[in-house]
Amino acid sequence: MEISVTAVLNDEDARGKAFVHWKTWQAAYAGLIPDAYLTDPAFRERCEKIALTFRENTLLAKDGDRVVGFAAYSPYRGEDLPDAAELDGLYVLPEYWGRGIGFTLMNAAAEAVGDRPVIALWVLDGNERAIRFYERYGFRFDGAEKTIRLGEERTVKRMILERKRG
């Protein structure tokens, strides 16, 4: 297995990202989000629409030509963390979990956001696997949380990574 990290280059890449998004949510959020939401065909269609529409600031992990993971990032959208970056999503196909691909993508996204002093992300309350991953990387909860709707109301909590400017 040789993993490469690239930008989204074409529609095939975007569709590969959409598949990873859809498939990973089904595994990672089982029991945390209603099954009806995860298995609704409209959810897969939303993943594809997002992937085809928003290609910038997205990094793909590929095993050969197959998209097996992605990281998406942006400037932070809230006003309370000026000059911060946001990790909008980091997903790896379940059969590739535990192989370092998430860390590879996280490193690439951290490099891509430049010297922003903080990287923030929102993690679904109860998503212990993701929380452990982000904590190993150096993220910490900062106390911020909000309610979102994913079939039902769910809580997401903010984690931040403070970086030294160099």
C-alpha positions in Angstrom: 0.0 0.0 0.0 1.4 3.3 -1.1 -0.7 6.3 -0.1 -0.4 9.6 -2.0 -2.0 12.9 -1.0 -3.3 15.1 -3.8 -5.8 17.9 -4.5 -9.2 17.1 -6.1 -8.2 17.0 -9.8 -11.4 15.9 -11.6 -15.0 14.7 -11.2 -13.8 11.1 -10.6 -11.7 12.3 -7.6 -14.7 14.3 -6.4 -17.0 11.2 -6.6 -14.4 9.2 -4.8 -14.4 11.8 -2.0 -18.2 11.7 -1.9 -18.1 7.9 -1.5 -15.6 8.2 1.4 -17.8 10.8 3.1 -20.9 8.6 2.8 -19.3 5.3 3.7 -17.3 6.7 6.6 -20.2 8.4 8.2 -22.1 5.1 8.1 -19.3 3.5 10.1 -18.2 6.3 12.3 -21.6 7.6 13.3 -23.6 4.4 13.7 -25.4 4.7 17.0 -24.7 8.4 17.2 -26.9 9.6 14.4 -30.3 7.9 13.5 -29.9 5.0 11.0 -32.6 6.5 8.9 -30.4 9.6 8.3 -27.3 7.6 7.4 -29.1 5.2 5.1 -31.3 7.8 3.3 -30.3 7.9 -0.4 -30.6 11.6 -0.2 -27.7 11.7 2.2 -25.4 10.0 -0.4 -26.7 12.5 -3.0 -25.8 15.4 -0.7 -22.3 14.0 -0.2 -21.8 13.9 -4.0 -23.2 17.4 -4.5 -20.9 18.8 -1.8 -17.9 17.0 -3.4 -18.6 18.2 -6.9 -19.3 21.7 -5.8 -16.6 22.4 -3.2 -13.3 21.1 -4.4 -10.9 23.8 -3.2 -9.1 23.3 0.1 -9.6 19.5 -0.1 -6.8 17.0 0.1 -7.3 13.4 -1.0 -5.5 10.3 0.2 -5.3 7.8 -2.6 -4.2 4.1 -2.6 -3.2 4.0 -6.3 -6.2 5.6 -8.1 -8.7 4.8 -5.3 -9.7 7.7 -3.0 -9.5 6.3 0.5 -9.7 9.5 2.6 -9.9 13.2 2.6 -9.3 16.3 4.6 -11.1 19.6 4.0 -10.1 22.9 5.6 -10.9 26.6 5.5 -10.5 29.8 7.4 -12.4 29.5 10.7 -16.0 30.7 10.1 -16.7 32.0 13.6 -15.7 35.4 14.9 -14.3 34.2 18.3 -11.1 32.7 16.9 -9.6 35.4 14.6 -6.9 34.2 12.2 -7.7 30.6 12.9 -8.1 27.8 10.4 -10.8 25.1 10.6 -10.7 21.5 9.8 -14.0 21.0 8.1 -13.7 17.2 7.7 -11.3 14.4 8.0 -12.5 11.0 6.9 -10.8 7.7 6.0 -12.6 4.6 4.8 -13.0 2.1 7.7 -10.9 -0.6 6.0 -8.0 1.9 6.1 -8.4 2.9 9.7 -5.3 2.4 11.9 -2.8 2.7 9.0 -1.7 6.3 9.6 -3.7 7.8 6.8 -5.6 10.2 9.1 -2.3 11.5 10.5 -0.9 11.9 7.0 -4.0 13.9 6.0 -3.9 16.0 9.2 -0.3 16.8 8.6 -1.0 17.9 5.0 -4.0 20.0 6.1 -2.0 21.6 8.9 0.7 22.5 6.4 -1.8 23.8 3.9 -3.4 26.3 6.3 0.0 28.0 6.7 1.0 29.7 9.9 -2.4 30.3 11.4 -1.9 30.0 15.1 -5.0 27.9 15.8 -6.7 25.1 14.0 -10.3 24.4 15.2 -12.7 21.6 14.5 -16.1 20.4 15.6 -16.5 16.8 16.8 -19.8 15.0 17.4 -20.3 14.3 21.1 -19.7 10.6 21.7 -17.5 10.1 18.7 -14.8 8.6 20.9 -12.6 7.2 18.1 -12.3 10.7 16.5 -11.8 12.4 19.9 -8.9 10.1 20.7 -7.4 10.7 17.3 -7.5 14.5 17.6 -6.3 14.4 21.2 -3.2 12.3 20.1 -2.6 14.9 17.5 -2.6 17.7 20.1 -6.2 19.1 19.9 -8.0 19.9 23.2 -11.6 20.8 24.0 -12.0 24.5 24.6 -15.5 24.4 26.1 -17.4 25.7 23.0 -20.3 23.5 21.8 -23.4 23.9 19.7 -26.4 21.9 18.6 -26.8 20.8 15.0 -29.4 18.7 13.3 -28.5 15.3 11.8 -31.9 13.7 11.6 -32.2 14.7 15.2 -30.6 17.3 17.3 -27.0 16.4 18.3 -24.2 18.3 20.1 -20.9 19.0 18.6 -17.9 20.2 20.7 -15.0 22.4 19.5 -11.5 21.2 19.8 -8.5 23.5 19.1 -4.9 22.9 18.3 -2.7 25.9 19.3 0.4 26.1 17.2 3.6 28.1 17.7 4.3 30.6 15.0 7.6 30.1 13.4 
